[in-house]
Amino acid sequence: MKILETTRLLLREFTPEDADALALVLSDPETMRYYPAPYDRAGVERWIERNRQRYQDEGVGLWAMELKEPQDSEVHKTIGDCGIIVQRVDGERLYEIGYHLRRDFWGQGLATEAAVACRDWAFAHLKTERLVSLIRPENLASRGVAERTGMTVWKEVNWRGLLHYVYSIERSSQLRFLANELPQ
Ligand SMILES: CC(C)(COP(=O)(O)OP(=O)(O)OC[C@H]1O[C@@H](n2cnc3c(N)ncnc32)[C@H](O)[C@@H]1OP(=O)(O)O)[C@@H](O)C(=O)NCCC(=O)NCCS
């Protein structure tokens, strides 16, 4: 099921058939360097199942990030994930924007394009005043995406045993952000 479209990308729900394409993202040690370990094949399949369960339970989850116009040489249109998951932070239920992109697609603005679209989708479809992203301080690439999405550091938390910045954007500041994006 399609969720949203941007200039270059389509976000849709994952299916089990995406495992080969997603393994190129989640099994790459460089892409997963801020995680405990890269996922093996069974882990990728379970990851897809977890997100399919989230679609049912929460109406959101991490969605497949698909190129609308892949090069002829591209075997897989799916090059990563971006979406929204429910997290508990300091006992509070919050919606988090998350993303992972295949390494050979870094540096083209694709993660930011997807995250901005998820931000706007979330404020349009979810009853929430705030969106967050939990990011390790040393993960500069991810912090860059959060900042380009209009987020700022709200607080620090110890999450799964490691210090994380909780980047956040509130609905009211998203409206200001959108107004600033309008052509003069
Ligand atoms: C986090 C991650 C998705 C960021 O990917 P990215 O490609 O660097 O992010 P963006 O899509 O915002 O692209 C920004 C870069 O593209 C460049 N760029 C090129 N064309 C662009 C365009 N049309 N629009 C915007 N930026 C563009 C920017 O200058 C910037 O380059 P720089 O990194 O050299 O400054 C990627 O590093 C990743 O998958 N990391 C591993 C997973 C991870 O840590 N996820 C987050 C967990 S908290």
The ligand as a Tripos MOL2 file, in Angstrom:
@<TRIPOS>MOLECULE
LIG
   48    50     1     0     0
SMALL
NO_CHARGES

@<TRIPOS>ATOM
      1 C1         21.3770    8.9880    8.0860 C.3       1 LIG1
      2 C2         21.4240    8.7900    6.5810 C.3       1 LIG1
      3 C3         20.0720    8.2950    6.0680 C.3       1 LIG1
      4 C4         21.7500   10.1550    5.9380 C.3       1 LIG1
      5 O1         21.8990   10.0170    4.5390 O.3       1 LIG1
      6 P1         22.3760   11.2960    3.6760 P.3       1 LIG1
      7 O2         22.3480   10.9020    2.2650 O.co2     1 LIG1
      8 O3         23.6500   11.8040    4.2490 O.co2     1 LIG1
      9 O4         21.2660   12.3630    4.0460 O.3       1 LIG1
     10 P2         20.5050   13.3990    3.1280 P.3       1 LIG1
     11 O5         19.4830   12.7340    2.3030 O.co2     1 LIG1
     12 O6         20.0260   14.4720    4.0190 O.co2     1 LIG1
     13 O7         21.6090   13.9670    2.1630 O.3       1 LIG1
     14 C5         22.4230   15.0300    2.5980 C.3       1 LIG1
     15 C6         23.6520   15.1470    1.7200 C.3       1 LIG1
     16 O8         23.2670   15.1370    0.3500 O.3       1 LIG1
     17 C7         23.7580   16.3450   -0.2860 C.3       1 LIG1
     18 N1         22.8190   16.6520   -1.3860 N.ar      1 LIG1
     19 C8         23.0710   16.4060   -2.7010 C.ar      1 LIG1
     20 N2         21.9990   16.7150   -3.4310 N.ar      1 LIG1
     21 C9         21.0480   17.1580   -2.5840 C.ar      1 LIG1
     22 C10        19.7230   17.6170   -2.7500 C.ar      1 LIG1
     23 N3         19.1400   17.6570   -3.9590 N.pl3     1 LIG1
     24 N4         19.0210   17.9980   -1.6550 N.ar      1 LIG1
     25 C11        19.5840   17.9550   -0.4400 C.ar      1 LIG1
     26 N5         20.8460   17.5030   -0.2050 N.ar      1 LIG1
     27 C12        21.5790   17.1210   -1.2750 C.ar      1 LIG1
     28 C13        23.8810   17.3230    0.8470 C.3       1 LIG1
     29 O9         24.7910   18.3580    0.5430 O.3       1 LIG1
     30 C14        24.4190   16.4290    1.9450 C.3       1 LIG1
     31 O10        25.7670   16.1320    1.6890 O.3       1 LIG1
     32 P3         26.8830   16.0770    2.8640 P.3       1 LIG1
     33 O11        26.5210   14.8740    3.7110 O.co2     1 LIG1
     34 O12        28.1500   15.8870    2.1260 O.co2     1 LIG1
     35 O13        26.7620   17.3520    3.6180 O.co2     1 LIG1
     36 C15        22.5150    7.7640    6.1680 C.3       1 LIG1
     37 O14        23.7620    8.2430    6.6050 O.3       1 LIG1
     38 C16        22.2560    6.4010    6.7740 C.2       1 LIG1
     39 O15        21.5150    5.5920    6.2430 O.2       1 LIG1
     40 N6         22.8940    6.1370    7.9210 N.am      1 LIG1
     41 C17        22.7860    4.8650    8.6060 C.3       1 LIG1
     42 C18        21.4540    4.6270    9.2730 C.3       1 LIG1
     43 C19        21.2110    5.5940   10.4070 C.2       1 LIG1
     44 O16        22.1200    5.9250   11.1550 O.2       1 LIG1
     45 N7         19.9460    6.0170   10.5260 N.am      1 LIG1
     46 C20        19.5540    6.9610   11.5380 C.3       1 LIG1
     47 C21        19.4540    6.3340   12.8670 C.3       1 LIG1
     48 S1         19.1680    7.5590   14.1370 S.3       1 LIG1
@<TRIPOS>BOND
     1     1     2 1
     2     2     3 1
     3     2     4 1
     4     2    36 1
     5     4     5 1
     6     5     6 1
     7     6     7 2
     8     6     8 1
     9     6     9 1
    10     9    10 1
    11    10    11 2
    12    10    12 1
    13    10    13 1
    14    13    14 1
    15    14    15 1
    16    15    16 1
    17    15    30 1
    18    16    17 1
    19    17    18 1
    20    17    28 1
    21    18    19 ar
    22    18    27 ar
    23    19    20 ar
    24    20    21 ar
    25    21    22 ar
    26    21    27 ar
    27    22    23 1
    28    22    24 ar
    29    24    25 ar
    30    25    26 ar
    31    26    27 ar
    32    28    29 1
    33    28    30 1
    34    30    31 1
    35    31    32 1
    36    32    33 2
    37    32    34 1
    38    32    35 1
    39    36    37 1
    40    36    38 1
    41    38    39 2
    42    38    40 1
    43    40    41 1
    44    41    42 1
    45    42    43 1
    46    43    44 2
    47    43    45 1
    48    45    46 1
    49    46    47 1
    50    47    48 1
@<TRIPOS>SUBSTRUCTURE
     1 LIG1         1 GROUP 0 **** ****
